[in-house]
Amino acid sequence: MEFGSFLVSLGTSAAIFVVLMLLFTWLSRKPGNVTIYYPNRIIKGLEPWEGTSLTRNPLAWMREAFTSSEQDIVDVSGVDTAVHFVFLSTVLGIFACSGLFLLPTLLPIAATDNNLKTRSKNATDTTSKGTFSQIDNLSMANITKKSPRLWAFLGAVYWISFVTYFFLWKAYKHVSTLRAQALMSTDVKPEQFAILVRDMPHPPDGQTQKEFIDSYFREIYPQTFYRSLVVTENSKVNKIWKDLEGYKKKLARAEAINEATNNRPTNKTGMCGLVGKQVDSIEYYTELINESVAKLETEQKAVLAEKQQTAAIVFFNNRITAASAAQSLHCQMVDKWTVMEAPEPRQLIWKNLNIKLFGRIIRQYFIYFFVAVTILFYMIPIAFVSAITTLKNLQKIIPFIKPIVELTSVRTVLESFLPQIALLVFLAMLPKLLLFLSKAEGIPSQSHAIRAASGKYFYFSVFNVFIGVTLAGTLFNTVKDIAKNPKLDMVINLLATSLPKSATFFLTYVALKFFIGYGLELSRIIPLIIFHLKKKFMCKTEAEVKEAWYPGDLSYATRVPGDLLILTITFCYSVIAPLILVFGVTYFGLGWLVLRNQALKVYVPSYESYGRMWPHIHQRILAALFLFQVVMFGYLGAKTFFYTALVIPLIITSLIFGYVCRQKFYGGFEHTALEVACRELKQSPDLEEIFRAYIPHSLSTHKPDEHEFKGAMSRYQDFNAISAA
């Protein structure tokens, strides 16, 4: 990419962001759009513009974001969201402090050397394949081999590393405090009174699974055990319940159409309503509902009596006993009676709870292997996409576009955006697959599955986007050399010498992400258009309208690894091409502002894990730092700097730092500390209400005069009292 194309890309991205911000300012003041721009407040029963002013100032939202406190975020969106902002502010601090030293120090040192002039034919030393000399002169590529100036770049590696250690230590302590304060809350939270028990042995003859588990825990905790809820096989009852809920929605829709038009709607009974007998919709769905309720009640009784499994939720009458039980060994054989803290009721993945310990271990290793193979072989299509989306190759593949591409303005725009957009679209296909694979490991909760998928996506992004794009141009030329000499130093040297050549690609990639990505995030143009189309042509009931505008959460499974990829790119280029620090600071600073606004007004958290994402984030930041140090070791070696070995102590320090942090802090995230759990509540917990919170929707009653019967949920459970939790 030429320098002019880069400036066009940057300027166009900035202009698009300004336009999208102005659109946001205008559209968010329209009463018909409040459900798109203020859904969080609407769901909480607040006025959309409460505490704000309808000013025409397009920067007013920034002032509101700046003045909001961390406690405001916790109150509105929970601890997990607050922890995400700790992540953004920590990385912002790392890059800002690094830039304060690196930019005024390294840029003059690089600009006053003359390596590129004397060795202009050496492709290894350029950050842009020889076409981007204005930036090359401000990079490490302009430093002559064996030059004493390389000491400054070695010092920069040390500076960035120790700044990172400082900010990460400070952040880990802060997040630990946030988590402890949330768990000390005087409010009653059902998950703090329960544990999840798995791998239970089969009961003795004459006992049900329910009776067996009750007697086991009553013997260990005679004063504090309350009751248990045995997990059941719910696939059939879930299907009936799902069908029933679908019929209810269709009946409500038919009644709304009848009320609006005064004509009773009809539908066909065949596949997708396209074939079959024509019937009155209201009568048809009413009949289906009545039939489904009868089926559901019959299946509920069968499930509770006959389909008990070897897992359960066990409840205690106080928090400290539950916290103690969750971290205790209950059986001499570690594959029996395994326990953990119970997730929130809304988080449970019920079908995974009955998977045995060794089955979970086998699944985990199989999926790790599958993901590793996917990461390795996905690089082939990534490299292919990167190659064919260059204009030169596209003209060979699609000859008829040549007259269009030869237009200077069109060519400049395509060179600026085409490879990056193709890469972003290609990556958008992956997250659902990784989340599916994570759940297939046997993970018991939604938040844990999202953390696992996020980790897979991060490593995928680093290996296929960062390393894949970096090596795409040189890997095939050097594959024979690697085959002859498959040593680690050969691979490190290849990565180090290839990295500078992709600098301009990643500068543009980061700019595209923060200007276009956050511009679309703030303006919410796409959700707005989709909502109004659905409302006009598809929605007939209030429930359908709410479903159309409901915003969801921050999507940590893709957002966190996406941010970590930008972190990795900025780390690895921070010394080689220090200007990228400006882009890194802009990305995380703008992200902090935009997402602050969205967290306060838009997104609704779908779960609360009390910051358990942070150890995952911390570990990946250290992995990115480790990769940066390895790359600098290779690149300084490529510059034949005699003291390159001084990077090795930093690599060892990173490993030690990670180990110390894990030993000091991780235990408080894996389990709830007893000093936290022992705090007094402001009112006595309603244990029956806590128990009911864990009853699956499909096992709740639909008849008001339901009788008592024996089942998996309790010895004698009154279904009159069960709400649709």
Secondary structure, 3 states (H helix, E strand, C coil): CCHHHHHHHHHHHHHHHHHHHHHHHHHCCCHHHHHHHCHHHHHCCCCCCCCCCCCCCCCHHHHHHHHCCHHHHHHHHCHHHHHHHHHHHHHHHHHHHHHHHHHHHHHHHHHCCCHHHHCCCCHHHCCCCCCCHHHHCCCHHHCCCCCCCHHHHHHHHHHHHHHHHHHHHHHHHHHHHHHHHHHCCCCCCHHHHEEEEECCCCCCCCCCHHHHHHHHHHHHCCCCEEEEEEEECCHHHHHHHHHHHHHHHHHHHHHHHHHHHCCCCEEECCHHHCCCCEEEHHHHHHHHHHHHHHHHHHHHHHHHHHCEEEEEEEEECCHHHHHHHHCCCCCCCCCCCEEEECCCHHHECHHHCCCCHHHHHHHHHHHHHHHHHHHHHHHHHHHHHHHHCCHHHHHHHCHHHHHHHCCHHHHHHHHHHHHHHHHHHHHCCCHHHHHHHHHHCCCCEHHHHHHHHHHHHHHHHHHHHHHHHHHHCCHHHHHHHHHHCCCHHHHHHHHHHHHHHHHHHHHHHHHHHHHHHHHHHHHCHHHHHHHHHHHHHCCCCHHHHHHHHCCCCCCHHHHHHHHHHHHHHHHHHCCCCCCHHHHHHHHHHHHHHHHHHHHHHCCCCCCCCCCCHHHHHHHHHHHHHHHHHHHHHHHHHHCCCCCHHHHHHHHHHHHHHHHHHHHHHHHHHHCCCHHHHCCCCCCCCCHHHHHHCCCCHHHCCCCCCCCCECCCCCCCECHHHCCCC
